[in-house]
Amino acid sequence: MIKKYCTILLLIIVYAKSAFAQEETANSILNNVYLKIQKANDYSASAHIKVDLPFLKMLPINAKVYFKKKDKFKVDSKSIAILPRQNFDQLTKMLADPTTFTAMVQAKDVIQNIPVTIVSIIPLADTSDLILGRLWIDTQNDLVYKAQLTTKTNGTILTEYFYSSQTAYGLPDKIIFTVDIKKFKLPKSVTADINNTKPKEETKEKQGKITVVMSEYVINKGVSDDVFK
């Protein structure tokens, strides 16, 4: 009987140590990604935005994107820019405080011919807008190639990142957002315009895409606070 209990206790200890080691590895992976992103104290970039939503027709627009630590972010355009704003900075804010979530390594995968590790993130507070996050991370270069964030406000948003010129800062050259059209929040002016048009046959499509091509990055050259007013 004693031998049996000792065996069970040993298995519990081994399992606990394994779970702790996995959490430590996941947190280490996320911290490395965060440290790379933090290399950019500020930046500006040109953005070409193409919106492909089944209920909305828009011409592609050009915009200017500005960022400055700690959490200042702005998209400046002459036309209405439809973007899931929180997906630009929500990830960085979340990774900044690992005490607000628990992370676990889930599996391995290959994206864009690059081996990646899938890390799941679960927030510890019920007040968080995030319900569940999954990140596909290139651990060799500390780059996120795909992120799936399920939120209370915008449903599930899948984000794909493509890198070329600014891998040293973890900044992508192209981003593709796949959004849940039933939950994705549009700017009020766009919503009003849609409501004033004649009703169309209800679409069966459940997802839409927003593609952002970034170029002309200017990094760590200073961005005035006046830009964000």
CYANA upper distance limits for C-alpha pairs under 8 A (distance plus 0.5 A):
  1 MET  CA      5 TYR  CA      6.91
  2 ILE  CA      6 CYS  CA      6.64
  3 LYS  CA      7 THR  CA      6.72
  4 LYS  CA      8 ILE  CA      6.87
  5 TYR  CA      9 LEU  CA      6.59
  6 CYS  CA     10 LEU  CA      6.57
  7 THR  CA     11 LEU  CA      6.77
  8 ILE  CA     12 ILE  CA      6.79
  9 LEU  CA     13 ILE  CA      6.76
 10 LEU  CA     14 VAL  CA      6.68
 11 LEU  CA     15 TYR  CA      6.60
 12 ILE  CA     16 ALA  CA      6.59
 13 ILE  CA     17 LYS  CA      6.61
 14 VAL  CA     18 SER  CA      6.61
 15 TYR  CA     19 ALA  CA      6.67
 16 ALA  CA     20 PHE  CA      6.63
 17 LYS  CA     21 ALA  CA      6.56
 18 SER  CA     22 GLN  CA      6.65
 19 ALA  CA     23 GLU  CA      6.74
 20 PHE  CA     24 GLU  CA      6.66
 21 ALA  CA     25 THR  CA      6.65
 22 GLN  CA     26 ALA  CA      6.67
 22 GLN  CA    104 MET  CA      6.79
 22 GLN  CA    105 VAL  CA      6.98
 23 GLU  CA     27 ASN  CA      6.57
 23 GLU  CA    102 THR  CA      7.99
 23 GLU  CA    103 ALA  CA      6.37
 23 GLU  CA    104 MET  CA      5.87
 23 GLU  CA    105 VAL  CA      7.88
 24 GLU  CA     28 SER  CA      6.56
 25 THR  CA     29 ILE  CA      6.74
 25 THR  CA    105 VAL  CA      8.04
 26 ALA  CA     30 LEU  CA      6.81
 26 ALA  CA    103 ALA  CA      6.20
 26 ALA  CA    104 MET  CA      5.89
 26 ALA  CA    105 VAL  CA      6.01
 26 ALA  CA    119 VAL  CA      6.98
 27 ASN  CA     31 ASN  CA      6.48
 27 ASN  CA     98 PRO  CA      7.81
 27 ASN  CA    103 ALA  CA      6.83
 27 ASN  CA    104 MET  CA      8.45
 28 SER  CA     32 ASN  CA      6.73
 29 ILE  CA     33 VAL  CA      7.01
 29 ILE  CA    139 THR  CA      7.15
 29 ILE  CA    142 ASP  CA      7.94
 30 LEU  CA     34 TYR  CA      6.72
 30 LEU  CA     95 LEU  CA      7.27
 31 ASN  CA     35 LEU  CA      6.62
 31 ASN  CA     95 LEU  CA      7.56
 32 ASN  CA     36 LYS  CA      6.85
 32 ASN  CA    142 ASP  CA      6.52
 33 VAL  CA     37 ILE  CA      6.88
 33 VAL  CA    142 ASP  CA      5.31
 33 VAL  CA    143 LEU  CA      6.69
 33 VAL  CA    144 VAL  CA      7.96
 33 VAL  CA    170 GLY  CA      8.32
 34 TYR  CA     38 GLN  CA      6.66
 34 TYR  CA     92 THR  CA      7.26
 34 TYR  CA     95 LEU  CA      6.65
 34 TYR  CA     96 ALA  CA      7.45
 35 LEU  CA     39 LYS  CA      7.30
 36 LYS  CA    142 ASP  CA      7.49
 36 LYS  CA    168 ALA  CA      7.70
 36 LYS  CA    169 TYR  CA      6.20
 36 LYS  CA    170 GLY  CA      6.53
 37 ILE  CA     92 THR  CA      8.18
 37 ILE  CA    169 TYR  CA      5.99
 37 ILE  CA    170 GLY  CA      5.81
 37 ILE  CA    171 LEU  CA      7.94
 38 GLN  CA    169 TYR  CA      8.08
 39 LYS  CA    169 TYR  CA      6.26
 40 ALA  CA    169 TYR  CA      6.49
 40 ALA  CA    219 ILE  CA      6.88
 40 ALA  CA    220 ASN  CA      6.58
 41 ASN  CA     68 LYS  CA      6.57
 41 ASN  CA     69 LYS  CA      6.07
 41 ASN  CA    219 ILE  CA      8.12
 41 ASN  CA    220 ASN  CA      6.14
 42 ASP  CA     66 TYR  CA      8.17
 42 ASP  CA     67 PHE  CA      5.80
 42 ASP  CA     68 LYS  CA      4.71
 42 ASP  CA     69 LYS  CA      6.71
 42 ASP  CA    219 ILE  CA      6.45
 42 ASP  CA    220 ASN  CA      5.62
 42 ASP  CA    221 LYS  CA      7.75
 42 ASP  CA    222 GLY  CA      6.75
 42 ASP  CA    223 VAL  CA      6.89
 43 TYR  CA     66 TYR  CA      6.45
 43 TYR  CA     67 PHE  CA      5.85
 43 TYR  CA     68 LYS  CA      7.16
 43 TYR  CA    217 TYR  CA      7.26
 43 TYR  CA    218 VAL  CA      5.86
 43 TYR  CA    219 ILE  CA      4.80
 43 TYR  CA    220 ASN  CA      6.46
 43 TYR  CA    221 LYS  CA      7.75
 43 TYR  CA    222 GLY  CA      7.83
 43 TYR  CA    223 VAL  CA      7.43
 44 SER  CA     64 LYS  CA      7.55
 44 SER  CA     65 VAL  CA      5.98
 44 SER  CA     66 TYR  CA      5.00
 44 SER  CA     67 PHE  CA      6.91
 44 SER  CA    216 GLU  CA      8.48
 44 SER  CA    217 TYR  CA      6.27
 44 SER  CA    218 VAL  CA      5.77
 44 SER  CA    219 ILE  CA      7.20
 44 SER  CA    223 VAL  CA      8.08
 45 ALA  CA     64 LYS  CA      6.33
 45 ALA  CA     65 VAL  CA      5.74
 45 ALA  CA     66 TYR  CA      7.26
 45 ALA  CA    214 MET  CA      6.95
 45 ALA  CA    215 SER  CA      6.36
 45 ALA  CA    216 GLU  CA      5.83
 45 ALA  CA    217 TYR  CA      4.88
 45 ALA  CA    218 VAL  CA      6.79
 46 SER  CA     62 ASN  CA      7.80
 46 SER  CA     63 ALA  CA      6.48
 46 SER  CA     64 LYS  CA      5.23
 46 SER  CA     65 VAL  CA      6.73
 46 SER  CA    214 MET  CA      6.20
 46 SER  CA    215 SER  CA      5.70
 46 SER  CA    216 GLU  CA      6.27
 46 SER  CA    217 TYR  CA      7.57
 47 ALA  CA     62 ASN  CA      6.23
 47 ALA  CA     63 ALA  CA      5.55
 47 ALA  CA     64 LYS  CA      6.29
 47 ALA  CA     65 VAL  CA      7.18
 47 ALA  CA    212 VAL  CA      6.71
 47 ALA  CA    213 VAL  CA      6.04
 47 ALA  CA    214 MET  CA      5.14
 47 ALA  CA    215 SER  CA      6.96
 48 HIS  CA     60 PRO  CA      7.46
 48 HIS  CA     61 ILE  CA      6.39
 48 HIS  CA     62 ASN  CA      5.14
 48 HIS  CA     63 ALA  CA      6.89
 48 HIS  CA    212 VAL  CA      6.06
 48 HIS  CA    213 VAL  CA      5.59
 48 HIS  CA    214 MET  CA      7.12
 49 ILE  CA     60 PRO  CA      6.01
 49 ILE  CA     61 ILE  CA      5.81
 49 ILE  CA     62 ASN  CA      6.72
 49 ILE  CA     63 ALA  CA      8.00
 49 ILE  CA     81 ALA  CA      8.09
 49 ILE  CA    210 ILE  CA      7.59
 49 ILE  CA    211 THR  CA      6.26
 49 ILE  CA    212 VAL  CA      5.10
 49 ILE  CA    213 VAL  CA      7.12
 50 LYS  CA     58 MET  CA      8.40
 50 LYS  CA     59 LEU  CA      7.64
 50 LYS  CA     60 PRO  CA      5.02
 50 LYS  CA     61 ILE  CA      7.25
 50 LYS  CA    210 ILE  CA      6.26
 50 LYS  CA    211 THR  CA      5.65
 50 LYS  CA    212 VAL  CA      7.01
 51 VAL  CA     57 LYS  CA      8.28
 51 VAL  CA     58 MET  CA      6.97
 51 VAL  CA     59 LEU  CA      8.16
 51 VAL  CA     60 PRO  CA      7.26
 51 VAL  CA     82 ILE  CA      7.84
 51 VAL  CA    209 LYS  CA      6.80
 51 VAL  CA    210 ILE  CA      5.10
 51 VAL  CA    211 THR  CA      7.05
 52 ASP  CA     56 LEU  CA      7.98
 52 ASP  CA     57 LYS  CA      7.83
 52 ASP  CA     58 MET  CA      8.34
 52 ASP  CA    208 GLY  CA      6.28
 52 ASP  CA    209 LYS  CA      5.57
 52 ASP  CA    210 ILE  CA      6.44
 53 LEU  CA     57 LYS  CA      7.62
 53 LEU  CA    181 ILE  CA      8.03
 53 LEU  CA    207 GLN  CA      8.01
 53 LEU  CA    208 GLY  CA      5.06
 53 LEU  CA    209 LYS  CA      6.78
 53 LEU  CA    210 ILE  CA      8.35
 54 PRO  CA    203 THR  CA      7.43
 54 PRO  CA    205 GLU  CA      7.43
 54 PRO  CA    208 GLY  CA      7.10
 55 PHE  CA    203 THR  CA      7.95
 56 LEU  CA    194 ILE  CA      8.21
 61 ILE  CA     77 SER  CA      8.29
 61 ILE  CA     79 SER  CA      7.35
 61 ILE  CA     81 ALA  CA      7.92
 62 ASN  CA     77 SER  CA      7.07
 63 ALA  CA     75 VAL  CA      7.07
 63 ALA  CA     76 ASP  CA      6.03
 63 ALA  CA     77 SER  CA      4.94
 63 ALA  CA     78 LYS  CA      8.01
 63 ALA  CA     81 ALA  CA      8.19
 64 LYS  CA     75 VAL  CA      6.25
 64 LYS  CA     76 ASP  CA      5.55
 64 LYS  CA     77 SER  CA      6.87
 65 VAL  CA     73 PHE  CA      8.08
 65 VAL  CA     74 LYS  CA      6.33
 65 VAL  CA     75 VAL  CA      5.12
 65 VAL  CA     76 ASP  CA      6.82
 66 TYR  CA     72 LYS  CA      8.43
 66 TYR  CA     73 PHE  CA      6.14
 66 TYR  CA     74 LYS  CA      5.65
 66 TYR  CA     75 VAL  CA      6.96
 66 TYR  CA    223 VAL  CA      8.09
 66 TYR  CA    227 VAL  CA      8.38
 67 PHE  CA     71 ASP  CA      8.09
 67 PHE  CA     72 LYS  CA      6.08
 67 PHE  CA     73 PHE  CA      5.03
 67 PHE  CA     74 LYS  CA      7.10
 67 PHE  CA    223 VAL  CA      8.15
 68 LYS  CA     72 LYS  CA      5.55
 68 LYS  CA     73 PHE  CA      7.08
 68 LYS  CA    223 VAL  CA      7.20
 71 ASP  CA     89 ASP  CA      7.88
 71 ASP  CA     93 LYS  CA      8.28
 72 LYS  CA    228 PHE  CA      7.53
 73 PHE  CA     89 ASP  CA      8.24
 73 PHE  CA    228 PHE  CA      7.72
 74 LYS  CA    228 PHE  CA      6.85
 75 VAL  CA     81 ALA  CA      8.00
 77 SER  CA     81 ALA  CA      7.24
 82 ILE  CA    186 LEU  CA      7.32
 82 ILE  CA    187 PRO  CA      7.61
 83 LEU  CA    210 ILE  CA      7.79
 84 PRO  CA     88 PHE  CA      7.96
 84 PRO  CA    177 PHE  CA      8.47
 85 ARG  CA     89 ASP  CA      7.78
 86 GLN  CA     90 GLN  CA      5.48
 87 ASN  CA     91 LEU  CA      7.04
 89 ASP  CA     93 LYS  CA      6.75
 90 GLN  CA     94 MET  CA      6.58
 91 LEU  CA     95 LEU  CA      6.68
 92 THR  CA     96 ALA  CA      6.68
 93 LYS  CA     97 ASP  CA      7.83
 94 MET  CA     98 PRO  CA      7.83
 94 MET  CA    100 THR  CA      8.12
 98 PRO  CA    102 THR  CA      7.95
100 THR  CA    123 PRO  CA      6.40
100 THR  CA    124 LEU  CA      6.05
100 THR  CA    125 ALA  CA      7.47
101 PHE  CA    121 ILE  CA      6.89
101 PHE  CA    122 ILE  CA      5.91
101 PHE  CA    123 PRO  CA      4.59
101 PHE  CA    124 LEU  CA      5.48
101 PHE  CA    125 ALA  CA      8.40
102 THR  CA    121 ILE  CA      6.31
102 THR  CA    122 ILE  CA      5.86
102 THR  CA    123 PRO  CA      6.90
102 THR  CA    124 LEU  CA      7.35
103 ALA  CA    119 VAL  CA      7.13
103 ALA  CA    120 SER  CA      6.07
103 ALA  CA    121 ILE  CA      5.11
103 ALA  CA    122 ILE  CA      7.00
104 MET  CA    119 VAL  CA      6.07
104 MET  CA    120 SER  CA      5.83
104 MET  CA    121 ILE  CA      7.28
105 VAL  CA    117 THR  CA      7.65
105 VAL  CA    118 ILE  CA      6.46
105 VAL  CA    119 VAL  CA      4.99
105 VAL  CA    120 SER  CA      6.89
106 GLN  CA    117 THR  CA      8.13
106 GLN  CA    118 ILE  CA      5.93
106 GLN  CA    119 VAL  CA      6.16
106 GLN  CA    120 SER  CA      7.04
107 ALA  CA    117 THR  CA      6.59
107 ALA  CA    118 ILE  CA      5.76
107 ALA  CA    119 VAL  CA      8.09
108 LYS  CA    115 PRO  CA      7.75
108 LYS  CA    116 VAL  CA      6.36
108 LYS  CA    117 THR  CA      5.18
108 LYS  CA    118 ILE  CA      6.41
109 ASP  CA    115 PRO  CA      6.40
109 ASP  CA    116 VAL  CA      5.76
109 ASP  CA    117 THR  CA      6.78
109 ASP  CA    118 ILE  CA      7.63
109 ASP  CA    136 TRP  CA      8.31
110 VAL  CA    114 ILE  CA      5.77
110 VAL  CA    115 PRO  CA      4.94
110 VAL  CA    116 VAL  CA      6.11
111 ILE  CA    115 PRO  CA      7.02
111 ILE  CA    116 VAL  CA      7.31
111 ILE  CA    145 TYR  CA      7.70
114 ILE  CA    138 ASP  CA      7.63
115 PRO  CA    138 ASP  CA      6.92
116 VAL  CA    136 TRP  CA      6.22
116 VAL  CA    137 ILE  CA      5.47
116 VAL  CA    138 ASP  CA      5.07
116 VAL  CA    139 THR  CA      7.21
117 THR  CA    135 LEU  CA      8.41
117 THR  CA    136 TRP  CA      6.04
117 THR  CA    137 ILE  CA      5.66
117 THR  CA    138 ASP  CA      6.98
117 THR  CA    139 THR  CA      7.44
118 ILE  CA    134 ARG  CA      7.19
118 ILE  CA    135 LEU  CA      6.03
118 ILE  CA    136 TRP  CA      5.05
118 ILE  CA    137 ILE  CA      6.84
119 VAL  CA    134 ARG  CA      6.16
119 VAL  CA    135 LEU  CA      5.70
119 VAL  CA    136 TRP  CA      7.05
119 VAL  CA    137 ILE  CA      8.02
120 SER  CA    132 LEU  CA      7.96
120 SER  CA    133 GLY  CA      6.17
120 SER  CA    134 ARG  CA      4.93
120 SER  CA    135 LEU  CA      6.92
121 ILE  CA    132 LEU  CA      6.51
121 ILE  CA    133 GLY  CA      5.31
121 ILE  CA    134 ARG  CA      6.61
122 ILE  CA    131 ILE  CA      7.28
122 ILE  CA    132 LEU  CA      5.72
122 ILE  CA    133 GLY  CA      7.00
123 PRO  CA    128 SER  CA      7.25
123 PRO  CA    130 LEU  CA      7.32
123 PRO  CA    131 ILE  CA      7.26
123 PRO  CA    132 LEU  CA      7.62
129 ASP  CA    151 THR  CA      5.95
129 ASP  CA    152 LYS  CA      5.88
129 ASP  CA    153 THR  CA      7.38
130 LEU  CA    149 LEU  CA      7.50
130 LEU  CA    150 THR  CA      6.59
130 LEU  CA    151 THR  CA      4.91
130 LEU  CA    152 LYS  CA      6.98
131 ILE  CA    149 LEU  CA      8.15
131 ILE  CA    150 THR  CA      5.97
131 ILE  CA    151 THR  CA      5.77
131 ILE  CA    152 LYS  CA      7.25
132 LEU  CA    149 LEU  CA      6.52
132 LEU  CA    150 THR  CA      5.76
132 LEU  CA    151 THR  CA      7.69
133 GLY  CA    147 ALA  CA      7.71
133 GLY  CA    148 GLN  CA      6.18
133 GLY  CA    149 LEU  CA      5.00
133 GLY  CA    150 THR  CA      6.80
134 ARG  CA    147 ALA  CA      6.20
134 ARG  CA    148 GLN  CA      5.59
134 ARG  CA    149 LEU  CA      7.00
135 LEU  CA    144 VAL  CA      7.11
135 LEU  CA    145 TYR  CA      8.20
135 LEU  CA    146 LYS  CA      6.35
135 LEU  CA    147 ALA  CA      5.05
135 LEU  CA    148 GLN  CA      7.00
136 TRP  CA    144 VAL  CA      6.31
136 TRP  CA    145 TYR  CA      6.14
136 TRP  CA    146 LYS  CA      5.52
136 TRP  CA    147 ALA  CA      6.81
137 ILE  CA    142 ASP  CA      7.16
137 ILE  CA    143 LEU  CA      6.13
137 ILE  CA    144 VAL  CA      4.99
137 ILE  CA    145 TYR  CA      6.42
137 ILE  CA    146 LYS  CA      7.83
138 ASP  CA    142 ASP  CA      5.98
138 ASP  CA    143 LEU  CA      5.68
138 ASP  CA    144 VAL  CA      6.84
138 ASP  CA    145 TYR  CA      7.57
139 THR  CA    143 LEU  CA      7.45
142 ASP  CA    170 GLY  CA      8.19
143 LEU  CA    167 THR  CA      8.16
143 LEU  CA    170 GLY  CA      6.47
144 VAL  CA    161 TYR  CA      7.51
144 VAL  CA    170 GLY  CA      8.46
145 TYR  CA    160 GLU  CA      6.37
145 TYR  CA    161 TYR  CA      5.37
145 TYR  CA    162 PHE  CA      7.30
146 LYS  CA    158 LEU  CA      7.79
146 LYS  CA    159 THR  CA      6.05
146 LYS  CA    160 GLU  CA      5.00
146 LYS  CA    161 TYR  CA      6.47
147 ALA  CA    158 LEU  CA      6.30
147 ALA  CA    159 THR  CA      5.59
147 ALA  CA    160 GLU  CA      7.11
148 GLN  CA    156 THR  CA      7.37
148 GLN  CA    157 ILE  CA      6.31
148 GLN  CA    158 LEU  CA      4.94
148 GLN  CA    159 THR  CA      6.80
149 LEU  CA    156 THR  CA      6.13
149 LEU  CA    157 ILE  CA      5.97
149 LEU  CA    158 LEU  CA      7.04
150 THR  CA    154 ASN  CA      8.14
150 THR  CA    155 GLY  CA      5.93
150 THR  CA    156 THR  CA      4.60
150 THR  CA    157 ILE  CA      6.90
151 THR  CA    155 GLY  CA      5.55
151 THR  CA    156 THR  CA      6.67
153 THR  CA    183 LYS  CA      7.58
153 THR  CA    184 PHE  CA      8.22
153 THR  CA    185 LYS  CA      8.30
154 ASN  CA    180 ASP  CA      7.85
154 ASN  CA    183 LYS  CA      5.49
154 ASN  CA    184 PHE  CA      5.21
154 ASN  CA    185 LYS  CA      6.80
155 GLY  CA    179 VAL  CA      8.33
155 GLY  CA    180 ASP  CA      6.58
155 GLY  CA    183 LYS  CA      5.92
155 GLY  CA    184 PHE  CA      7.24
156 THR  CA    179 VAL  CA      7.02
156 THR  CA    180 ASP  CA      6.49
157 ILE  CA    177 PHE  CA      7.17
157 ILE  CA    178 THR  CA      6.22
157 ILE  CA    179 VAL  CA      5.27
157 ILE  CA    180 ASP  CA      7.09
158 LEU  CA    177 PHE  CA      6.22
158 LEU  CA    178 THR  CA      5.49
158 LEU  CA    179 VAL  CA      7.07
159 THR  CA    175 ILE  CA      7.30
159 THR  CA    176 ILE  CA      6.15
159 THR  CA    177 PHE  CA      5.07
159 THR  CA    178 THR  CA      6.85
160 GLU  CA    175 ILE  CA      6.14
160 GLU  CA    176 ILE  CA      5.61
160 GLU  CA    177 PHE  CA      7.07
161 TYR  CA    172 PRO  CA      6.42
161 TYR  CA    173 ASP  CA      8.22
161 TYR  CA    174 LYS  CA      6.54
161 TYR  CA    175 ILE  CA      5.33
161 TYR  CA    176 ILE  CA      7.26
162 PHE  CA    172 PRO  CA      5.96
162 PHE  CA    173 ASP  CA      6.33
162 PHE  CA    174 LYS  CA      5.57
162 PHE  CA    175 ILE  CA      6.86
163 TYR  CA    167 THR  CA      6.61
163 TYR  CA    171 LEU  CA      7.61
163 TYR  CA    172 PRO  CA      5.13
163 TYR  CA    173 ASP  CA      5.75
163 TYR  CA    174 LYS  CA      7.44
164 SER  CA    172 PRO  CA      7.58
164 SER  CA    173 ASP  CA      6.66
165 SER  CA    172 PRO  CA      8.43
165 SER  CA    173 ASP  CA      7.48
166 GLN  CA    170 GLY  CA      6.89
166 GLN  CA    171 LEU  CA      5.88
166 GLN  CA    172 PRO  CA      7.16
166 GLN  CA    173 ASP  CA      7.99
167 THR  CA    171 LEU  CA      6.50
167 THR  CA    172 PRO  CA      7.68
172 PRO  CA    214 MET  CA      7.70
173 ASP  CA    213 VAL  CA      6.43
173 ASP  CA    214 MET  CA      5.30
173 ASP  CA    215 SER  CA      7.00
174 LYS  CA    211 THR  CA      7.84
174 LYS  CA    212 VAL  CA      6.14
174 LYS  CA    213 VAL  CA      4.93
174 LYS  CA    214 MET  CA      6.24
175 ILE  CA    211 THR  CA      6.34
175 ILE  CA    212 VAL  CA      5.63
175 ILE  CA    213 VAL  CA      7.02
176 ILE  CA    209 LYS  CA      7.29
176 ILE  CA    210 ILE  CA      6.28
176 ILE  CA    211 THR  CA      5.00
176 ILE  CA    212 VAL  CA      6.86
177 PHE  CA    209 LYS  CA      6.00
177 PHE  CA    210 ILE  CA      5.55
177 PHE  CA    211 THR  CA      6.83
178 THR  CA    207 GLN  CA      6.97
178 THR  CA    208 GLY  CA      6.16
178 THR  CA    209 LYS  CA      5.09
178 THR  CA    210 ILE  CA      7.12
179 VAL  CA    184 PHE  CA      6.95
179 VAL  CA    207 GLN  CA      5.96
179 VAL  CA    208 GLY  CA      5.85
179 VAL  CA    209 LYS  CA      6.76
179 VAL  CA    210 ILE  CA      8.48
180 ASP  CA    184 PHE  CA      6.23
180 ASP  CA    206 LYS  CA      6.63
180 ASP  CA    207 GLN  CA      5.45
180 ASP  CA    208 GLY  CA      7.28
181 ILE  CA    206 LYS  CA      6.30
181 ILE  CA    207 GLN  CA      5.84
181 ILE  CA    208 GLY  CA      6.65
182 LYS  CA    206 LYS  CA      7.57
186 LEU  CA    190 VAL  CA      6.92
186 LEU  CA    191 THR  CA      6.66
187 PRO  CA    191 THR  CA      6.84
188 LYS  CA    192 ALA  CA      6.65
189 SER  CA    193 ASP  CA      6.81
190 VAL  CA    194 ILE  CA      6.78
191 THR  CA    195 ASN  CA      6.77
192 ALA  CA    196 ASN  CA      6.80
193 ASP  CA    197 THR  CA      7.08
223 VAL  CA    227 VAL  CA      7.83
224 SER  CA    228 PHE  CA      8.44
225 ASP  CA    229 LYS  CA      7.68
